[in-house]
Structure formats: structure tokens, C-alpha cells
Amino acid sequence: MNWKKRKSKTKMVLQVHDELLFDAHKDEVDELRPMIKELMETALPLDVPIVVDTGIGINWLDAH
């Protein structure tokens, strides 16, 4: 599904260098986590693989 067309309660709140921070609604995490990972890994057509790690927590520290 196209991220822009999706009606989501989850919102991206911060971008720091190569990291994105989302305020995610609990009901959407399982569906959105792989979608966000794929979007980040395929954002640019590169000859080298881009590997994205994800984490979940109630704050930034817990997510790492």
C-alpha cells in the first residue's frame, strides 16, 4: 500500500541523519514496521544494499 494514501494514526515526528522516529499507534506497528523498512531500503536506486534496522520502545533509548 502507498504510504501517502494510507489513513494512519502513526506519524513521523523526527529525522536525525539516517534515522527516522515515529509516534506509532500500537494497532499499526505490526503492519507499518515492515512497510517503513522497505521504503527506507529502496528510497534510492543504489548498487550496494541498504540495510535498515528497526526498534520499538516507549522512548528513543528503549527502541535501541
MMTF fields as JSON, N, C-alpha, C and O atoms, coordinates in Angstrom:
{
  "mmtfVersion": "1.0.0",
  "mmtfProducer": "UNKNOWN",
  "numBonds": 255,
  "numAtoms": 256,
  "numGroups": 64,
  "numChains": 1,
  "numModels": 1,
  "chainsPerModel": [1],
  "groupsPerChain": [64],
  "chainIdList": ["A"],
  "bondAtomList": [4, 2, 8, 6, 12, 10, 16, 14, 20, 18, 24, 22, 28, 26, 32, 30, 36, 34, 40, 38, 44, 42, 48, 46, 52, 50, 56, 54, 60, 58, 64, 62, 68, 66, 72, 70, 76, 74, 80, 78, 84, 82, 88, 86, 92, 90, 96, 94, 100, 98, 104, 102, 108, 106, 112, 110, 116, 114, 120, 118, 124, 122, 128, 126, 132, 130, 136, 134, 140, 138, 144, 142, 148, 146, 152, 150, 156, 154, 160, 158, 164, 162, 168, 166, 172, 170, 176, 174, 180, 178, 184, 182, 188, 186, 192, 190, 196, 194, 200, 198, 204, 202, 208, 206, 212, 210, 216, 214, 220, 218, 224, 222, 228, 226, 232, 230, 236, 234, 240, 238, 244, 242, 248, 246, 252, 250],
  "bondOrderList": [1, 1, 1, 1, 1, 1, 1, 1, 1, 1, 1, 1, 1, 1, 1, 1, 1, 1, 1, 1, 1, 1, 1, 1, 1, 1, 1, 1, 1, 1, 1, 1, 1, 1, 1, 1, 1, 1, 1, 1, 1, 1, 1, 1, 1, 1, 1, 1, 1, 1, 1, 1, 1, 1, 1, 1, 1, 1, 1, 1, 1, 1, 1],
  "groupList": [{"groupName": "MET", "atomNameList": ["N", "CA", "C", "O"], "elementList": ["N", "C", "C", "O"], "formalChargeList": [0, 0, 0, 0], "bondAtomList": [1, 0, 2, 1, 3, 2], "bondOrderList": [1, 1, 2], "singleLetterCode": "M", "chemCompType": "L-PEPTIDE LINKING"}, {"groupName": "ASN", "atomNameList": ["N", "CA", "C", "O"], "elementList": ["N", "C", "C", "O"], "formalChargeList": [0, 0, 0, 0], "bondAtomList": [1, 0, 2, 1, 3, 2], "bondOrderList": [1, 1, 2], "singleLetterCode": "N", "chemCompType": "L-PEPTIDE LINKING"}, {"groupName": "TRP", "atomNameList": ["N", "CA", "C", "O"], "elementList": ["N", "C", "C", "O"], "formalChargeList": [0, 0, 0, 0], "bondAtomList": [1, 0, 2, 1, 3, 2], "bondOrderList": [1, 1, 2], "singleLetterCode": "W", "chemCompType": "L-PEPTIDE LINKING"}, {"groupName": "LYS", "atomNameList": ["N", "CA", "C", "O"], "elementList": ["N", "C", "C", "O"], "formalChargeList": [0, 0, 0, 0], "bondAtomList": [1, 0, 2, 1, 3, 2], "bondOrderList": [1, 1, 2], "singleLetterCode": "K", "chemCompType": "L-PEPTIDE LINKING"}, {"groupName": "ARG", "atomNameList": ["N", "CA", "C", "O"], "elementList": ["N", "C", "C", "O"], "formalChargeList": [0, 0, 0, 0], "bondAtomList": [1, 0, 2, 1, 3, 2], "bondOrderList": [1, 1, 2], "singleLetterCode": "R", "chemCompType": "L-PEPTIDE LINKING"}, {"groupName": "SER", "atomNameList": ["N", "CA", "C", "O"], "elementList": ["N", "C", "C", "O"], "formalChargeList": [0, 0, 0, 0], "bondAtomList": [1, 0, 2, 1, 3, 2], "bondOrderList": [1, 1, 2], "singleLetterCode": "S", "chemCompType": "L-PEPTIDE LINKING"}, {"groupName": "THR", "atomNameList": ["N", "CA", "C", "O"], "elementList": ["N", "C", "C", "O"], "formalChargeList": [0, 0, 0, 0], "bondAtomList": [1, 0, 2, 1, 3, 2], "bondOrderList": [1, 1, 2], "singleLetterCode": "T", "chemCompType": "L-PEPTIDE LINKING"}, {"groupName": "VAL", "atomNameList": ["N", "CA", "C", "O"], "elementList": ["N", "C", "C", "O"], "formalChargeList": [0, 0, 0, 0], "bondAtomList": [1, 0, 2, 1, 3, 2], "bondOrderList": [1, 1, 2], "singleLetterCode": "V", "chemCompType": "L-PEPTIDE LINKING"}, {"groupName": "LEU", "atomNameList": ["N", "CA", "C", "O"], "elementList": ["N", "C", "C", "O"], "formalChargeList": [0, 0, 0, 0], "bondAtomList": [1, 0, 2, 1, 3, 2], "bondOrderList": [1, 1, 2], "singleLetterCode": "L", "chemCompType": "L-PEPTIDE LINKING"}, {"groupName": "GLN", "atomNameList": ["N", "CA", "C", "O"], "elementList": ["N", "C", "C", "O"], "formalChargeList": [0, 0, 0, 0], "bondAtomList": [1, 0, 2, 1, 3, 2], "bondOrderList": [1, 1, 2], "singleLetterCode": "Q", "chemCompType": "L-PEPTIDE LINKING"}, {"groupName": "HIS", "atomNameList": ["N", "CA", "C", "O"], "elementList": ["N", "C", "C", "O"], "formalChargeList": [0, 0, 0, 0], "bondAtomList": [1, 0, 2, 1, 3, 2], "bondOrderList": [1, 1, 2], "singleLetterCode": "H", "chemCompType": "L-PEPTIDE LINKING"}, {"groupName": "ASP", "atomNameList": ["N", "CA", "C", "O"], "elementList": ["N", "C", "C", "O"], "formalChargeList": [0, 0, 0, 0], "bondAtomList": [1, 0, 2, 1, 3, 2], "bondOrderList": [1, 1, 2], "singleLetterCode": "D", "chemCompType": "L-PEPTIDE LINKING"}, {"groupName": "GLU", "atomNameList": ["N", "CA", "C", "O"], "elementList": ["N", "C", "C", "O"], "formalChargeList": [0, 0, 0, 0], "bondAtomList": [1, 0, 2, 1, 3, 2], "bondOrderList": [1, 1, 2], "singleLetterCode": "E", "chemCompType": "L-PEPTIDE LINKING"}, {"groupName": "PHE", "atomNameList": ["N", "CA", "C", "O"], "elementList": ["N", "C", "C", "O"], "formalChargeList": [0, 0, 0, 0], "bondAtomList": [1, 0, 2, 1, 3, 2], "bondOrderList": [1, 1, 2], "singleLetterCode": "F", "chemCompType": "L-PEPTIDE LINKING"}, {"groupName": "ALA", "atomNameList": ["N", "CA", "C", "O"], "elementList": ["N", "C", "C", "O"], "formalChargeList": [0, 0, 0, 0], "bondAtomList": [1, 0, 2, 1, 3, 2], "bondOrderList": [1, 1, 2], "singleLetterCode": "A", "chemCompType": "L-PEPTIDE LINKING"}, {"groupName": "PRO", "atomNameList": ["N", "CA", "C", "O"], "elementList": ["N", "C", "C", "O"], "formalChargeList": [0, 0, 0, 0], "bondAtomList": [1, 0, 2, 1, 3, 2], "bondOrderList": [1, 1, 2], "singleLetterCode": "P", "chemCompType": "L-PEPTIDE LINKING"}, {"groupName": "ILE", "atomNameList": ["N", "CA", "C", "O"], "elementList": ["N", "C", "C", "O"], "formalChargeList": [0, 0, 0, 0], "bondAtomList": [1, 0, 2, 1, 3, 2], "bondOrderList": [1, 1, 2], "singleLetterCode": "I", "chemCompType": "L-PEPTIDE LINKING"}, {"groupName": "GLY", "atomNameList": ["N", "CA", "C", "O"], "elementList": ["N", "C", "C", "O"], "formalChargeList": [0, 0, 0, 0], "bondAtomList": [1, 0, 2, 1, 3, 2], "bondOrderList": [1, 1, 2], "singleLetterCode": "G", "chemCompType": "PEPTIDE LINKING"}],
  "groupTypeList": [0, 1, 2, 3, 3, 4, 3, 5, 3, 6, 3, 0, 7, 8, 9, 7, 10, 11, 12, 8, 8, 13, 11, 14, 10, 3, 11, 12, 7, 11, 12, 8, 4, 15, 0, 16, 3, 12, 8, 0, 12, 6, 14, 8, 15, 8, 11, 7, 15, 16, 7, 7, 11, 6, 17, 16, 17, 16, 1, 2, 8, 11, 14, 10],
  "groupIdList": [1, 2, 3, 4, 5, 6, 7, 8, 9, 10, 11, 12, 13, 14, 15, 16, 17, 18, 19, 20, 21, 22, 23, 24, 25, 26, 27, 28, 29, 30, 31, 32, 33, 34, 35, 36, 37, 38, 39, 40, 41, 42, 43, 44, 45, 46, 47, 48, 49, 50, 51, 52, 53, 54, 55, 56, 57, 58, 59, 60, 61, 62, 63, 64],
  "secStructList": [7, 7, 6, 6, 6, 1, 7, 7, 1, 7, 3, 3, 3, 3, 3, 3, 6, 6, 3, 3, 3, 3, 3, 7, 7, 4, 4, 4, 2, 2, 2, 2, 2, 2, 2, 2, 2, 2, 2, 2, 2, 6, 1, 1, 7, 7, 1, 1, 7, 7, 7, 7, 7, 7, 7, 7, 7, 1, 1, 2, 2, 2, 2, 7],
  "xCoordList": [0.838, 0.0, 0.884, 1.942, 0.439, 1.145, 1.042, -0.057, 2.176, 2.226, 1.388, 0.673, 1.466, 0.744, -0.767, -1.512, -1.226, -2.662, -3.263, -4.483, -2.426, -2.902, -3.397, -2.739, -4.532, -5.06, -4.465, -4.913, -3.47, -2.74, -2.758, -2.718, -2.821, -2.695, -1.223, -0.891, -0.345, 1.089, 1.651, 1.296, 2.529, 3.139, 4.647, 5.132, 5.395, 6.828, 7.036, 6.51, 7.802, 7.974, 9.382, 9.577, 10.372, 11.741, 12.617, 12.475, 13.527, 14.568, 15.898, 16.108, 16.797, 18.134, 19.119, 19.201, 19.866, 20.836, 20.167, 19.347, 20.513, 19.974, 18.884, 18.626, 18.267, 17.289, 15.959, 15.918, 14.878, 13.538, 12.869, 13.014, 12.14, 11.424, 9.931, 9.497, 9.156, 7.716, 6.99, 7.424, 5.891, 4.945, 3.913, 2.991, 4.084, 3.306, 2.152, 2.303, 1.012, -0.159, 0.038, 0.425, -0.225, 0.029, -0.648, -0.085, -1.837, -2.566, -1.941, -2.285, -1.036, -0.468, 0.978, 1.507, 1.62, 3.054, 3.379, 4.287, 2.662, 2.978, 2.857, 3.615, 1.923, 1.739, 2.738, 3.281, 2.975, 3.806, 5.303, 6.061, 5.739, 7.177, 7.84, 8.841, 7.332, 7.971, 7.801, 8.668, 6.699, 6.471, 7.504, 8.069, 7.75, 8.725, 10.124, 10.898, 10.448, 11.754, 11.981, 13.043, 10.988, 11.12, 11.261, 12.08, 10.468, 10.561, 11.947, 12.486, 12.524, 13.85, 14.934, 15.877, 14.795, 15.814, 15.78, 16.775, 14.663, 14.53, 14.34, 13.922, 14.64, 14.418, 15.269, 14.836, 16.469, 17.37, 17.85, 18.11, 17.972, 18.491, 20.026, 20.728, 20.526, 21.968, 22.444, 21.658, 23.736, 24.314, 24.687, 24.961, 24.7, 25.001, 23.712, 22.831, 23.614, 22.397, 22.348, 23.372, 21.18, 20.942, 20.179, 19.094, 20.757, 20.143, 19.601, 20.325, 18.329, 17.66, 17.309, 16.694, 17.703, 17.31, 16.18, 16.138, 15.269, 14.166, 14.135, 14.609, 13.578, 13.411, 12.126, 11.626, 11.601, 10.357, 10.57, 11.16, 10.092, 10.173, 9.313, 8.859, 9.099, 8.278, 9.073, 8.507, 10.397, 11.234, 12.391, 12.549, 13.204, 14.29, 15.295, 15.737, 15.656, 16.627, 16.127, 16.878, 14.876, 14.316, 14.243, 14.328, 14.093, 13.996, 15.335, 15.389, 16.408, 17.737, 18.179, 19.277],
  "yCoordList": [-1.184, 0.0, 1.248, 1.28, 2.234, 3.502, 4.228, 4.424, 4.619, 5.276, 6.555, 6.81, 7.35, 8.627, 8.442, 9.272, 7.376, 7.143, 6.474, 6.448, 5.941, 5.224, 6.21, 7.211, 5.927, 6.712, 6.124, 5.077, 6.783, 6.225, 7.167, 8.388, 6.569, 7.34, 7.57, 8.46, 6.772, 6.875, 8.039, 8.242, 8.794, 9.96, 9.956, 9.614, 10.336, 10.527, 11.865, 12.888, 11.858, 13.082, 13.662, 14.835, 12.863, 13.364, 12.578, 11.363, 13.281, 12.656, 13.197, 14.409, 12.298, 12.687, 11.848, 10.633, 12.501, 11.835, 10.676, 10.901, 9.437, 8.268, 7.56, 6.372, 8.278, 7.663, 8.412, 9.638, 7.64, 8.216, 7.814, 6.68, 8.742, 8.483, 8.671, 9.701, 7.655, 7.68, 7.635, 6.957, 8.354, 8.202, 7.214, 7.585, 5.952, 4.87, 4.45, 4.277, 4.291, 3.761, 2.251, 1.583, 1.706, 0.282, -0.653, -1.691, -0.305, -1.167, -1.209, -2.081, -0.288, -0.194, -0.675, -0.807, -0.936, -1.246, -2.456, -2.388, -3.558, -4.786, -4.613, -5.222, -3.799, -3.568, -2.542, -2.716, -1.481, -0.388, -0.652, -0.156, -1.413, -1.649, -2.211, -1.647, -3.291, -3.779, -2.811, -2.744, -2.068, -1.104, 0.021, 0.399, 0.549, 1.624, 1.118, 1.812, -0.095, -0.697, -0.796, -0.423, -1.297, -1.434, -0.069, 0.094, 0.901, 2.242, 2.844, 3.487, 2.641, 3.188, 2.46, 3.086, 1.152, 0.37, 0.578, 0.319, 1.038, 1.196, 2.653, 2.925, 3.588, 5.008, 5.512, 6.381, 4.974, 5.39, 4.17, 3.125, 4.285, 3.159, 3.111, 3.849, 2.243, 2.121, 0.733, -0.214, 0.605, -0.69, -1.495, -2.691, -0.87, -1.558, -1.695, -0.838, -2.768, -2.937, -1.951, -1.655, -1.461, -0.63, -1.493, -1.994, -1.66, -2.491, -1.575, -0.732, -1.747, -0.921, -1.79, -2.846, -1.339, -1.98, -1.169, 0.054, -1.847, -1.15, -1.523, -2.586, -0.644, -0.899, -0.258, 0.695, -0.794, -0.281, -0.052, -0.884, 1.066, 1.353, 2.557, 3.282, 2.754, 3.905, 5.2, 6.287, 5.083, 6.259, 5.87, 4.695, 6.84, 6.602, 5.577, 4.702, 5.674, 4.769, 3.317, 2.403, 3.114, 1.76, 1.165, -0.053, 1.979, 1.494, 1.014, 0.328, 1.371, 0.947, -0.219, -0.739],
  "zCoordList": [0.0, 0.0, 0.0, 0.627, -0.691, -0.759, 0.584, 1.104, 1.135, 2.444, 2.459, 3.429, 1.414, 1.383, 1.322, 1.844, 0.698, 0.556, 1.792, 1.951, 2.653, 3.829, 4.881, 5.165, 5.442, 6.556, 7.834, 8.302, 8.393, 9.52, 10.719, 10.572, 11.912, 13.142, 13.47, 14.252, 12.875, 13.095, 12.291, 11.13, 12.926, 12.271, 12.468, 13.546, 11.426, 11.582, 12.275, 11.835, 13.357, 14.133, 14.048, 14.364, 13.627, 13.634, 12.683, 12.548, 12.022, 11.217, 11.707, 11.744, 12.082, 12.512, 11.715, 11.898, 10.829, 9.952, 9.209, 8.318, 9.572, 8.86, 9.677, 9.479, 10.571, 11.464, 11.403, 11.307, 11.46, 11.488, 12.793, 13.25, 13.388, 14.626, 14.371, 13.856, 14.741, 14.53, 15.857, 16.788, 15.942, 17.029, 16.501, 15.775, 16.876, 16.276, 17.16, 18.37, 16.546, 17.243, 17.39, 16.431, 18.584, 18.859, 17.866, 17.517, 17.41, 16.484, 15.089, 14.291, 14.786, 13.434, 13.337, 12.233, 14.463, 14.461, 13.594, 12.765, 13.767, 13.027, 11.518, 10.763, 11.076, 9.64, 9.097, 8.006, 9.858, 9.355, 9.442, 8.608, 10.423, 10.6, 9.335, 8.893, 8.735, 7.502, 6.321, 5.449, 6.289, 5.218, 5.281, 4.255, 6.457, 6.634, 6.3, 5.641, 6.754, 6.466, 4.957, 4.459, 4.239, 2.779, 2.097, 1.193, 2.53, 1.939, 2.148, 1.247, 3.323, 3.6, 2.794, 2.311, 2.654, 1.952, 0.448, -0.229, -0.088, -1.537, -1.951, -3.077, -1.058, -1.341, -2.505, -3.262, -2.646, -3.72, -4.497, -3.901, -5.821, -6.603, -6.493, -7.184, -5.627, -5.408, -5.785, -5.801, -6.09, -6.423, -5.185, -5.285, -4.05, -2.792, -1.976, -2.045, -1.214, -0.415, 0.756, 1.373, 1.044, 2.213, 3.216, 2.921, 4.399, 5.43, 6.522, 7.052, 6.854, 7.851, 9.05, 8.905, 10.229, 11.477, 12.085, 11.946, 12.756, 13.408, 14.882, 15.282, 15.666, 17.083, 17.564, 16.967, 18.649, 19.211, 20.702, 21.391, 21.185, 22.611, 22.94, 22.054, 24.229, 24.626, 24.564, 24.677, 24.384, 24.166, 23.273, 22.939, 22.879, 21.925, 22.465, 21.721, 23.738, 24.333, 24.326, 23.988, 24.694, 24.705, 23.298, 23.145, 22.298, 20.908, 20.372, 19.352, 21.05, 20.613, 21.446, 21.246]
}
